[in-house]
Amino acid sequence: MKRMKRFSSALTKLLQDKDGEGTHYHLTRLWKHWEEVVGDHIAEVARPLGHRKTTLLIGVEDHMLMQELVHYSPAILEQVNTFLGMNFFDKVHVDLIGDHVSLDALPENTRQAHPLEPQKPEQLGGLVGKLDPDSPMAKCYRAYVEYFARREQARKGRDTPPSNSDHS
């Protein structure tokens, strides 16, 4: 048990050393929710490019938008810091987006992962009752069999048409 506590505290320390304040987590959330945070009007023209210490870096397409966005900077700062739940940024730097890739954009070749459903083995359940019921293997196997049984029940429930008695 003592060894586990040492590992746990070492892991916690390592993670804190890497990102003690959870900065990466908070900023990733901000980039993913950029449009919701700053609103459609701003998000259409201003893309998040990152940060430099406590300065939020925003990219725009042309000089006119750059000038206009300077006037929106206090509102953007307030919205972003409110979303983050802390005063992370103290100023906004607006630049031409140029070749920069905004942090709220997914690369075109990025596929969204869809969780695959495990396929039920053809001969499932044959070992139930043959293993020591208190062994971890038997408990795991039993849970595996029950998982497929519940999934099958749920499918049957969806596929079963309502009976006439349900319409009375």
C-alpha positions as CSV (number, residue, x, y, z in Angstrom):
1,M,0.0,0.0,0.0
2,K,2.9,2.3,0.9
3,R,4.4,1.7,-2.5
4,M,1.1,2.7,-4.2
5,K,1.0,5.9,-2.3
6,R,4.5,6.8,-3.3
7,F,3.7,6.1,-7.0
8,S,0.5,8.2,-6.7
9,S,2.3,11.1,-5.2
10,A,5.1,10.9,-7.7
11,L,2.6,10.9,-10.6
12,T,0.8,13.8,-9.1
13,K,4.0,15.8,-8.7
14,L,5.1,14.9,-12.3
15,L,1.8,16.1,-13.7
16,Q,1.9,19.3,-11.6
17,D,5.4,20.0,-12.8
18,K,4.3,19.6,-16.4
19,D,1.1,21.7,-16.0
20,G,0.6,22.6,-12.4
21,E,-2.3,25.0,-13.0
22,G,-4.1,22.8,-15.5
23,T,-3.3,25.4,-18.1
24,H,-3.3,23.1,-21.1
25,Y,-6.7,21.6,-20.1
26,H,-8.3,25.1,-19.7
27,L,-6.8,26.4,-22.9
28,T,-7.8,23.4,-24.9
29,R,-11.4,23.8,-23.6
30,L,-11.3,27.5,-24.7
31,W,-10.1,26.7,-28.2
32,K,-12.8,24.0,-28.6
33,H,-15.5,26.3,-27.4
34,W,-14.2,29.5,-29.0
35,E,-17.4,30.3,-30.9
36,E,-19.6,29.9,-27.8
37,V,-17.3,32.0,-25.7
38,V,-16.9,35.0,-27.9
39,G,-20.1,34.8,-29.8
40,D,-20.9,34.2,-33.5
41,H,-20.2,37.8,-34.6
42,I,-16.6,37.8,-33.2
43,A,-15.9,34.1,-34.0
44,E,-16.6,34.7,-37.7
45,V,-13.7,37.1,-38.0
46,A,-11.4,36.3,-35.1
47,R,-9.6,33.0,-34.7
48,P,-7.6,32.0,-31.7
49,L,-3.9,31.5,-32.5
50,G,-2.7,30.8,-29.0
51,H,-1.1,32.7,-26.1
52,R,2.1,34.2,-25.1
53,K,2.3,34.2,-21.3
54,T,-0.8,36.2,-20.3
55,T,-1.5,37.7,-23.8
56,L,-4.3,36.1,-25.9
57,L,-3.2,35.9,-29.6
58,I,-6.0,36.3,-32.1
59,G,-5.8,36.2,-35.9
60,V,-7.9,38.1,-38.4
61,E,-8.0,38.1,-42.2
62,D,-7.4,41.8,-43.0
63,H,-6.2,45.2,-41.5
64,M,-9.8,46.6,-41.2
65,L,-10.8,43.7,-39.0
66,M,-7.6,44.0,-37.0
67,Q,-8.4,47.7,-36.2
68,E,-12.0,46.8,-35.4
69,L,-11.1,44.0,-33.1
70,V,-8.9,46.2,-31.0
71,H,-12.1,47.9,-29.8
72,Y,-13.6,44.6,-28.9
73,S,-10.5,43.5,-26.9
74,P,-11.9,44.4,-23.4
75,A,-15.1,42.4,-24.1
76,I,-13.2,39.4,-25.5
77,L,-10.9,39.4,-22.4
78,E,-13.9,39.5,-20.1
79,Q,-15.7,36.6,-21.9
80,V,-12.6,34.5,-22.2
81,N,-11.5,34.9,-18.5
82,T,-15.1,34.3,-17.4
83,F,-15.2,31.0,-19.4
84,L,-11.9,30.0,-17.9
85,G,-13.0,30.9,-14.4
86,M,-9.9,32.9,-13.7
87,N,-8.1,36.0,-14.9
88,F,-5.7,34.1,-17.2
89,F,-5.3,36.8,-19.8
90,D,-4.6,40.5,-19.2
91,K,-4.4,41.6,-22.9
92,V,-5.2,40.7,-26.4
93,H,-2.8,40.9,-29.4
94,V,-4.5,40.9,-32.8
95,D,-2.5,39.9,-35.8
96,L,-3.1,38.9,-39.4
97,I,-3.8,35.2,-39.6
98,G,-1.6,34.7,-42.7
99,D,-0.2,31.1,-42.6
100,H,-1.2,30.5,-39.0
101,V,-3.6,27.7,-38.3
102,S,-6.3,28.7,-35.8
103,L,-6.5,26.5,-32.7
104,D,-10.3,26.0,-33.0
105,A,-10.0,24.4,-36.5
106,L,-9.7,20.6,-36.9
107,P,-7.2,19.6,-39.6
108,E,-9.1,18.3,-42.7
109,N,-7.6,14.8,-42.4
110,T,-8.7,14.4,-38.8
111,R,-11.3,11.7,-38.4
112,Q,-13.7,11.7,-35.6
113,A,-13.3,8.5,-33.7
114,H,-16.5,6.5,-33.2
115,P,-16.4,3.9,-30.5
116,L,-16.8,0.4,-31.8
117,E,-19.2,-2.0,-30.2
118,P,-17.6,-5.3,-29.3
119,Q,-18.9,-8.2,-31.2
120,K,-20.5,-11.0,-29.3
121,P,-18.5,-14.2,-29.6
122,E,-20.5,-17.2,-31.0
123,Q,-19.9,-19.5,-28.0
124,L,-20.3,-17.1,-25.1
125,G,-21.3,-18.4,-21.7
126,G,-20.0,-21.9,-21.9
127,L,-17.6,-21.3,-19.0
128,V,-20.2,-19.9,-16.6
129,G,-20.3,-22.3,-13.6
130,K,-17.1,-24.1,-14.6
131,L,-14.8,-21.5,-13.1
132,D,-14.2,-20.8,-9.4
133,P,-17.0,-18.3,-8.7
134,D,-14.8,-16.2,-6.4
135,S,-11.9,-15.9,-8.8
136,P,-11.2,-12.6,-10.6
137,M,-11.4,-14.4,-13.9
138,A,-14.8,-15.9,-13.2
139,K,-16.1,-12.5,-12.1
140,C,-14.8,-10.8,-15.2
141,Y,-16.2,-13.5,-17.5
142,R,-19.6,-13.3,-15.8
143,A,-19.6,-9.5,-16.2
144,Y,-18.7,-10.0,-19.9
145,V,-21.5,-12.4,-20.5
146,E,-24.0,-10.2,-18.6
147,Y,-22.9,-7.2,-20.8
148,F,-24.0,-9.0,-23.9
149,A,-27.2,-10.3,-22.3
150,R,-28.2,-6.7,-21.3
151,R,-27.3,-5.4,-24.7
152,E,-29.4,-8.1,-26.4
153,Q,-32.3,-7.3,-24.1
154,A,-32.1,-3.6,-24.9
155,R,-32.1,-4.4,-28.6
156,K,-35.1,-6.7,-28.3
157,G,-37.0,-4.0,-26.4
158,R,-36.4,-1.5,-29.2
159,D,-37.3,-4.0,-31.9
160,T,-40.5,-5.2,-30.3
161,P,-43.6,-3.3,-31.7
162,P,-45.9,-1.9,-29.0
163,S,-48.8,-4.2,-28.1
164,N,-52.4,-3.2,-28.5
165,S,-52.8,-3.0,-24.7
166,D,-50.4,0.0,-24.7
167,H,-52.9,2.0,-26.8
168,S,-55.8,1.8,-24.4
